[in-house]
Amino acid sequence: MSKKIIGMDIGGTTFSSALFDENLNLLASSDKRMISEIGSTMGLIDALSNQINELSNNQVDGVGVSCPGPLDSKNGAILETPNLKLLQNVNLKRELEKKCSSDVYIENDANLFTWGEWRQQKTSPEVFAGVTLGTGLGFGLMINNKLFTGAHGLATEYAISPLDHGNWETYISISGIQRISKEILGRKIDPKSLCHMAEESDADALEVWNSFGTHLGSALSHFINMVDPGMISIGGGVSKAFKFFDLSMRQSLEINSPSYKCNQIHIFESNHKELSSQIGAALLFLSKQRP
């Protein structure tokens, strides 16, 4: 009998799940839930486990979970993640296994997004990167068909690296976009509203996205200069505004990254977004079942 696997994507603001067979055919999907509607750690754990059990009808072989890092994926524990405070220092693997009666594995959301995006490419680039733009900034890296997680499972946690103005997430995040909007418009505006404004050719909103793209290009230039990927897929909720920050991002890369300038590294908006994270989560579970 074909295995049934849940791939769950937990972000900083929402969570959702998908049910797959062992060939990664999509069988069913859940609705997206808002984390802000849940007021406690145990309330969130209950909501996560209920979504899994309802989607699988309590009959699932295993669960893969994509969630914000940093985390201890080997032991299934979320560490001091700045973007999901309700689950800080929670052993999510243990808590979900108690409530779902199946094996659970967790991994960084950007890593699993990258794995899922790589899986859906027509070619298999030797060095493939993924970037998630949302509550925070995430990076993931595939090298020679394998997810690269470093010696201790904490590779590519680059967004929290310190800068003079804070870290990369100070400006490259939902709160960072609101910070830029306050600097330009005098008030904090959420990315969704700024996207609608930009669609109407609002000059101030377009300036916000240009500034965001410049910051993102600077961060990507550091990343590209270190790992020299062949392709980069950009996902996360903020990537829906890709066309508004694409140009300024590339202009920054042209100035700061020799490899980008010389090698035409393909950087593109993901067509799949959270589905790629769910596929990556399912791949995580399947990888744990191999002898």
Protein Blocks (a to p, Z undefined) as FASTA:
>chain_A
ZZddddddddfkbccdddddfkopafbdcddddfklpcbfklmmmmmmmmmmmmnoopaf
bdcddddddddfknopacfdfklmklgoiafklmmmmmnopacddddfklmmmmmmmmmp
mbdcfbdcdddddfbccddddeehiacebjnopghilmlpccfklpfklmncfklmmmmm
mmmnopacdfklmmmmmmnopaklmmmmmmmmmmmmmmmmmmmmmnopabdcdedjklmm
mmmmmmmmmmmmmmmmmklmmnopacdddfklmmmmmmmmmmmmmmmmpZZ
